[in-house]
Amino acid sequence: MVTVAFEPRFKRTVSKIKDRALKEKIKKQIKRIIASPETGKPMRYTRKRTREVRIPPFRLSYMYLKNKNRIVFLELYHKNEQ
């Protein structure tokens, strides 16, 4: 079983979202990631060892620690704020 952790920054960003449809999309993607952690696109350069999933117009960034069998959700940010 995969253990899941959320960074405070991620929790803060999600709590500020008012749109219910968008929150449902985020929940659906989180469930999908937990079911298959290597789903997201692997990032490169300074963001190495993290993965990213699109939830238009946002990006959900997470880290999958395979040796510890753990997923850490890092950040939810707008695409233009990269």
HELIX and SHEET records of a PDB file:
HELIX    1   1 PRO A    8  SER A   15  1                                   8    
HELIX    2   2 ARG A   20  ALA A   35  1                                  16    
HELIX    3   3 TYR A   45  ARG A   47  5                                   3    
HELIX    4   4 LYS A   79  GLU A   81  5                                   3    
SHEET    1   A 5 THR A   3  PHE A   6  0                                        
SHEET    2   A 5 ARG A  70  HIS A  78  1                                        
SHEET    3   A 5 PHE A  58  LEU A  65 -1                                        
SHEET    4   A 5 ARG A  51  ILE A  55 -1                                        
SHEET    5   A 5 LYS A  41  PRO A  42 -1                                        
END                                                                             
